[in-house]
Amino acid sequence: MALMPVADALAAVLASAEPLPEEMVALDAAHHRVLAHDVAALRTQPPQAMSAMDGYAVRSIDAARAAAWLKVIGEVAAGRPFERAVGAGEAVRIFTGGVIPDGADAVIIQEDTVIEGGGITITEAAIPGRHIRRAGVDFHRGDVLLAAGHRLTDRDLSLAAGMNHPHLAVRRRPRVAILATGDELVMPGETPGPGQIVYSNGYALRALARDEGAETIDLGIATDTIEATTDGIRRARDLGADILVTTGGASVGDHDLVKRSLEAEGVAMAFWQIAMRPGKPMMHGRLGAMRVIGLPGNPVSSYVCGFLFLAPLIRKLSGRSTVHHLSQTALLGRHLAANDRRQDYLRARLEVRGDGALIATPVNHQDSSLLGNLAAARALVIRAPFAPAAAAGAPCDILRLPD
């Protein structure tokens, strides 16, 4: 069977995936949710000209020279505007956030004044507009400041609040169910028997899915029987999973039962061998509205495939404006031999050299079972099929792994 290019495999996974329905959430619950619609300001900020400093609101024409004396006629605090206009030779004590009184066009900071006989003597001339935040300097009513498809940061929540939005329309979180398969697996904390290993894949995949904004469902470990695997698939469907991720059983051996179980449940499974390393065996299909991704069982292959395929699928279902991982350029930290027909994703450490250059050094052992090297990696170095040998210091494309 011909190996499918990575780009074609990703396109197949993302094909026909549409953003999930929207829901309204309170602002406090909107962190890292994805906006379903553009968000426009419901007010102008600030609504009036306001002081940026503690000092005195004045007419700049009256304070155009040092040593001028002005009569103080009142006080303005934030939330307590002054009721009358500032006239010739007058000043109003003002605090940060106070509304600039009518007639005033400058603020003299308190450090540039001396209090004398019911007024102030200025020690530095006023400049028109100085220390004044003009109305709408931040935004105006109707300005679109947050776009549909944007994943909300902590700073965005502050902005939305300032725009006077107590609730926001966001996309429903995708539900990702993860089912492990294999008689050889035992849970962490248990004592493996002969030929058994400790199950680890699901912990990384669930964390990856949650970081991308999904809800996760742990379906546990299915033994190597059609019945147990089918039961896990049915539970994912009954629990309303948008994505079912299986780990293990994705190859073509006698004990690789996931494909047969999915087909028995009515899935028209597109099964391919991807031209990538690690992670050649992988499956994808649909069971009604539920998308299925069958990942390899080796922990590094499982994670790399999850990072490359599951994360973009979650983003697309979430309505994110940016779906694909963005690569960047680094310099190789060591020599690499010529590549074969598969696209390589080499686990690599990152460091910033003294001159600011980003150095990506692939770890020496790239075996797909080595969790220690996976945990130590901070990036994947991408090596195209049939890439020629590359010397240390040569440019390379990398994908940063989540921190």
C-alpha positions as CSV (number, residue, x, y, z in Angstrom):
1,M,0.0,0.0,0.0
2,A,1.3,3.5,-0.9
3,L,2.1,5.7,2.0
4,M,-0.2,8.8,2.3
5,P,1.6,12.1,2.6
6,V,1.1,13.9,5.9
7,A,-0.6,16.9,4.3
8,D,-3.1,14.6,2.6
9,A,-3.8,12.7,5.8
10,L,-4.4,15.9,7.8
11,A,-6.7,17.2,5.0
12,A,-8.7,14.0,5.3
13,V,-9.0,14.4,9.1
14,L,-10.2,18.0,8.8
15,A,-12.5,17.4,5.8
16,S,-16.1,18.4,6.6
17,A,-15.3,19.3,10.2
18,E,-17.5,22.4,11.0
19,P,-17.5,24.5,14.2
20,L,-19.8,23.1,16.9
21,P,-22.9,25.0,18.0
22,E,-22.6,28.2,20.1
23,E,-23.6,28.8,23.7
24,M,-23.7,31.8,25.9
25,V,-21.3,31.8,28.9
26,A,-20.6,34.3,31.7
27,L,-17.4,36.3,31.3
28,D,-15.7,34.4,34.2
29,A,-16.3,31.1,32.3
30,A,-15.1,32.4,29.0
31,H,-11.3,32.0,29.5
32,H,-9.8,30.0,26.6
33,R,-13.2,29.6,24.9
34,V,-13.5,30.4,21.2
35,L,-15.7,33.3,20.1
36,A,-18.7,32.4,17.9
37,H,-19.2,36.0,16.7
38,D,-17.3,39.3,16.5
39,V,-17.6,41.3,19.7
40,A,-18.2,45.1,19.4
41,A,-17.9,47.6,22.1
42,L,-21.2,48.6,23.8
43,R,-19.7,51.9,25.0
44,T,-17.0,54.4,24.4
45,Q,-13.9,54.1,26.6
46,P,-13.3,56.5,28.3
47,P,-16.7,58.1,27.8
48,Q,-15.3,61.6,28.5
49,A,-11.9,63.2,28.7
50,M,-10.3,62.2,31.9
51,S,-7.1,63.0,33.8
52,A,-4.2,60.6,33.5
53,M,-2.5,62.0,36.6
54,D,-3.1,63.6,40.0
55,G,-2.8,67.4,39.8
56,Y,-4.8,70.4,38.7
57,A,-7.1,70.9,35.7
58,V,-6.3,74.3,34.2
59,R,-6.7,76.5,31.1
60,S,-3.4,76.2,29.4
61,I,-3.6,79.9,28.4
62,D,-3.6,80.8,32.1
63,A,-0.6,78.5,32.9
64,A,1.6,79.2,29.9
65,R,4.5,80.3,32.1
66,A,6.1,79.2,35.3
67,A,5.3,81.2,38.4
68,A,1.7,81.9,37.4
69,W,-0.7,81.8,40.3
70,L,-4.2,80.2,39.9
71,K,-7.1,80.1,42.3
72,V,-8.3,76.6,43.3
73,I,-12.1,76.5,43.0
74,G,-12.9,72.9,43.7
75,E,-12.0,69.2,43.4
76,V,-12.6,66.4,41.0
77,A,-12.3,62.7,42.0
78,A,-13.0,59.6,39.9
79,G,-16.7,59.2,39.6
80,R,-17.4,62.7,41.0
81,P,-17.4,65.3,38.2
82,F,-17.1,69.0,38.9
83,E,-20.3,70.9,38.2
84,R,-19.1,74.2,36.8
85,A,-16.6,75.3,34.2
86,V,-13.1,76.5,34.9
87,G,-12.8,80.2,34.2
88,A,-9.9,82.6,33.7
89,G,-7.2,82.3,36.4
90,E,-8.8,79.2,38.0
91,A,-7.7,75.7,38.6
92,V,-9.5,72.5,39.9
93,R,-7.8,69.9,42.0
94,I,-8.1,66.6,40.0
95,F,-7.2,63.0,40.6
96,T,-6.4,60.2,38.2
97,G,-9.6,59.1,36.4
98,G,-11.4,62.4,37.2
99,V,-13.5,64.0,34.4
100,I,-11.8,67.1,32.9
101,P,-14.1,70.0,33.8
102,D,-15.5,72.3,31.0
103,G,-13.1,75.0,30.2
104,A,-9.9,73.1,31.2
105,D,-7.6,71.8,28.5
106,A,-4.5,70.7,30.4
107,V,-3.5,69.0,33.7
108,I,-0.5,70.2,35.7
109,I,0.8,67.4,37.9
110,Q,0.9,68.1,41.6
111,E,4.7,67.8,41.7
112,D,4.9,70.9,39.5
113,T,2.9,73.1,41.8
114,V,3.2,74.9,45.2
115,I,0.2,75.5,47.3
116,E,-0.1,79.2,48.3
117,G,-2.9,81.3,49.7
118,G,-6.0,79.4,48.4
119,G,-4.4,78.6,45.1
120,I,-1.3,77.2,43.4
121,T,1.8,78.6,41.9
122,I,2.9,76.5,39.0
123,T,6.6,75.6,38.5
124,E,6.3,74.3,35.0
125,A,4.2,75.7,32.1
126,A,1.1,73.8,31.0
127,I,0.9,72.2,27.6
128,P,-2.5,71.9,25.9
129,G,-3.8,68.3,26.1
130,R,-1.0,67.1,28.4
131,H,-1.9,64.4,31.0
132,I,-5.5,64.1,29.5
133,R,-7.0,60.9,28.2
134,R,-9.3,62.1,25.5
135,A,-12.8,60.5,25.1
136,G,-12.6,57.3,23.1
137,V,-8.8,57.0,23.2
138,D,-9.2,53.3,24.0
139,F,-12.2,52.5,21.8
140,H,-15.5,53.8,20.6
141,R,-19.0,52.3,20.8
142,G,-19.4,49.9,17.8
143,D,-15.7,49.1,17.4
144,V,-15.1,45.4,16.8
145,L,-12.2,44.5,19.1
146,L,-12.5,40.7,19.4
147,A,-13.1,38.6,16.3
148,A,-15.0,35.4,15.8
149,G,-12.7,32.4,15.9
150,H,-10.4,34.0,18.5
151,R,-9.5,32.0,21.6
152,L,-9.9,34.3,24.6
153,T,-6.9,35.2,26.7
154,D,-7.0,36.6,30.2
155,R,-6.4,40.1,28.8
156,D,-9.3,39.6,26.4
157,L,-11.7,39.0,29.4
158,S,-10.7,42.4,30.8
159,L,-11.3,44.0,27.4
160,A,-14.7,42.4,27.0
161,A,-15.7,43.6,30.5
162,G,-14.6,47.1,29.6
163,M,-16.7,46.9,26.5
164,N,-19.6,46.1,28.9
165,H,-20.2,42.5,27.9
166,P,-21.2,40.3,30.9
167,H,-21.7,37.2,28.7
168,L,-20.2,36.1,25.4
169,A,-21.3,33.7,22.6
170,V,-18.7,30.9,22.3
171,R,-18.4,27.6,20.6
172,R,-19.3,24.4,22.6
173,R,-16.2,22.6,23.7
174,P,-15.5,19.4,21.6
175,R,-15.8,16.2,23.7
176,V,-12.9,13.9,23.1
177,A,-13.2,10.3,24.3
178,I,-10.0,8.3,24.6
179,L,-9.9,4.5,24.6
180,A,-6.8,2.5,25.1
181,T,-6.6,-1.1,23.8
182,G,-4.2,-4.0,24.7
183,D,-3.9,-6.9,27.0
184,E,-0.4,-5.7,27.8
185,L,-1.5,-2.5,29.5
186,V,-1.8,-1.9,33.3
187,M,-2.6,1.3,35.0
188,P,0.0,3.4,36.8
189,G,0.6,2.2,40.3
190,E,-0.1,-1.4,39.4
191,T,2.6,-4.1,39.1
192,P,3.0,-5.2,35.5
193,G,2.9,-8.9,34.9
194,P,5.2,-10.8,32.4
195,G,5.1,-8.9,29.1
196,Q,3.0,-6.1,30.4
197,I,3.7,-2.3,30.4
198,V,2.3,0.7,32.3
199,Y,-0.3,2.6,30.3
200,S,0.8,6.2,29.6
201,N,-0.6,7.4,26.3
202,G,-4.0,8.6,27.6
203,Y,-2.5,11.0,30.1
204,A,-0.6,13.0,27.5
205,L,-3.5,12.9,25.0
206,R,-6.1,14.1,27.5
207,A,-3.8,16.9,28.6
208,L,-3.2,17.8,25.0
209,A,-6.9,17.8,24.3
210,R,-7.7,19.9,27.3
211,D,-5.0,22.4,26.5
212,E,-6.6,22.8,23.1
213,G,-10.0,23.6,24.7
214,A,-11.7,20.2,24.7
215,E,-13.5,18.2,27.3
216,T,-12.2,14.7,27.8
217,I,-13.8,11.4,28.6
218,D,-11.6,8.5,29.8
219,L,-12.9,5.2,28.5
220,G,-10.1,3.2,30.2
221,I,-8.4,0.2,28.7
222,A,-10.1,-2.4,26.5
223,T,-8.8,-5.9,26.3
224,D,-7.8,-7.4,23.0
225,T,-11.3,-8.7,22.1
226,I,-13.8,-7.5,19.6
227,E,-16.4,-7.3,22.4
228,A,-14.4,-5.1,24.7
229,T,-13.3,-2.8,21.9
230,T,-16.8,-2.5,20.5
231,D,-18.1,-1.7,24.0
232,G,-15.7,1.2,24.3
233,I,-16.7,2.5,20.9
234,R,-20.4,2.4,21.8
235,R,-19.8,4.1,25.2
236,A,-18.0,7.0,23.4
237,R,-21.0,7.4,21.0
238,D,-23.6,7.1,23.9
239,L,-21.7,9.8,25.9
240,G,-21.9,12.2,23.0
241,A,-18.2,12.3,22.1
242,D,-17.4,14.5,19.1
243,I,-14.1,12.7,18.7
244,L,-13.1,9.1,19.6
245,V,-9.4,8.5,19.9
246,T,-8.2,5.0,20.2
247,T,-4.6,4.1,21.0
248,G,-3.1,0.8,20.0
249,G,-4.5,-1.8,17.7
250,A,-4.1,0.4,14.6
251,S,-1.8,-1.9,12.7
252,V,-2.7,-5.0,10.7
253,G,-1.7,-7.8,13.2
254,D,-4.1,-10.5,14.4
255,H,-4.5,-8.7,17.7
256,D,-5.1,-5.3,16.1
257,L,-8.9,-5.2,16.5
258,V,-9.8,-1.6,16.4
259,K,-10.4,-1.4,12.6
260,R,-12.6,-4.5,12.7
261,S,-14.5,-3.3,15.7
262,L,-15.2,0.1,14.1
263,E,-16.3,-1.5,10.8
264,A,-18.6,-3.8,12.8
265,E,-20.2,-0.7,14.2
266,G,-20.9,0.8,10.8
267,V,-17.8,3.0,10.3
268,A,-16.6,3.4,6.7
269,M,-13.0,3.5,7.8
270,A,-10.4,5.2,5.7
271,F,-7.3,3.2,6.7
272,W,-3.9,4.4,5.6
273,Q,-0.2,4.1,6.2
274,I,1.1,7.6,6.5
275,A,4.5,8.6,5.1
276,M,5.7,9.8,8.5
277,R,8.0,8.7,11.3
278,P,7.0,8.2,14.1
279,G,3.4,7.1,13.6
280,K,3.0,5.3,10.2
281,P,-0.1,3.3,11.2
282,M,-3.2,5.5,11.8
283,M,-6.9,5.3,11.1
284,H,-9.6,7.8,10.5
285,G,-13.4,7.5,10.0
286,R,-16.9,8.6,11.0
287,L,-19.5,7.0,13.2
288,G,-22.5,9.3,12.6
289,A,-21.4,12.7,14.0
290,M,-18.5,11.2,15.9
291,R,-15.1,11.4,14.3
292,V,-12.6,8.6,15.0
293,I,-8.9,8.8,15.1
294,G,-7.0,5.6,15.6
295,L,-3.5,6.3,16.9
296,P,-0.5,3.9,17.2
297,G,0.2,2.3,20.5
298,N,3.8,3.3,20.9
299,P,3.7,6.3,23.3
300,V,5.9,8.7,21.1
301,S,4.0,7.8,18.0
302,S,0.7,8.2,19.8
303,Y,1.7,11.7,21.1
304,V,3.2,13.0,17.9
305,C,0.2,11.9,15.9
306,G,-2.1,13.4,18.5
307,F,-0.2,16.7,18.3
308,L,-0.2,16.7,14.5
309,F,-3.8,15.5,13.8
310,L,-6.0,15.6,17.0
311,A,-5.0,19.2,18.0
312,P,-5.9,20.7,14.6
313,L,-9.2,18.8,14.5
314,I,-10.1,20.1,18.0
315,R,-9.3,23.6,16.8
316,K,-11.5,23.3,13.7
317,L,-14.5,21.9,15.7
318,S,-13.9,24.7,18.2
319,G,-14.2,27.3,15.4
320,R,-10.6,28.6,15.9
321,S,-9.5,31.0,13.2
322,T,-6.0,29.3,13.3
323,V,-6.2,25.6,12.9
324,H,-2.8,24.5,11.7
325,H,0.4,24.5,13.8
326,L,2.8,27.2,12.7
327,S,6.3,26.2,12.0
328,Q,9.4,28.4,12.5
329,T,13.0,28.3,11.5
330,A,15.9,27.2,13.7
331,L,19.5,26.0,13.2
332,L,20.4,22.4,13.6
333,G,22.5,21.6,16.6
334,R,24.0,18.5,15.0
335,H,24.5,16.7,11.7
336,L,21.6,14.7,10.2
337,A,21.9,12.0,7.6
338,A,19.8,11.9,4.5
339,N,16.1,11.0,4.9
340,D,14.1,8.2,3.3
341,R,10.6,8.3,1.9
342,R,8.9,9.2,5.2
343,Q,8.5,12.7,6.7
344,D,10.4,12.7,10.0
345,Y,9.4,14.5,13.1
346,L,12.5,14.4,15.2
347,R,12.2,15.2,19.0
348,A,14.6,18.0,19.7
349,R,15.9,20.2,22.5
350,L,15.9,24.0,22.0
351,E,18.4,26.6,23.2
352,V,19.0,30.2,22.4
353,R,22.6,30.9,21.5
354,G,24.5,34.0,22.7
355,D,23.9,35.7,19.4
356,G,20.2,35.1,19.7
357,A,20.0,32.2,17.2
358,L,17.6,29.4,18.1
359,I,19.3,26.0,18.0
360,A,17.3,22.8,17.7
361,T,19.3,19.6,18.6
362,P,17.5,16.3,17.8
363,V,18.0,13.8,20.6
364,N,20.3,10.9,19.7
365,H,17.8,8.1,20.2
366,Q,14.5,8.6,18.2
367,D,12.9,5.3,19.1
368,S,9.1,5.7,19.4
369,S,9.0,4.0,22.8
370,L,11.3,6.4,24.6
371,L,9.2,8.6,26.9
372,G,12.3,10.2,28.5
373,N,13.4,11.8,25.2
374,L,9.8,12.8,24.4
375,A,9.5,14.6,27.7
376,A,12.9,16.3,27.3
377,A,12.0,17.6,23.8
378,R,10.7,21.1,23.2
379,A,10.2,20.9,19.5
380,L,9.8,18.6,16.5
381,V,12.4,19.0,13.7
382,I,10.6,18.4,10.4
383,R,12.6,16.5,7.8
384,A,10.9,16.2,4.4
385,P,10.8,12.9,2.5
386,F,14.2,12.3,0.8
387,A,15.7,15.4,2.4
388,P,19.5,15.4,1.8
389,A,22.0,15.2,4.6
390,A,22.1,18.4,6.7
391,A,25.1,19.8,8.6
392,A,25.1,21.3,12.1
393,G,24.2,25.0,11.7
394,A,21.9,24.4,8.7
395,P,18.4,26.0,8.9
396,C,15.6,23.6,9.7
397,D,11.8,23.9,10.2
398,I,10.5,23.1,13.6
399,L,7.2,22.9,15.4
400,R,7.3,23.9,19.1
401,L,5.7,21.5,21.5
402,P,3.4,22.7,24.2
403,D,5.1,23.9,27.4
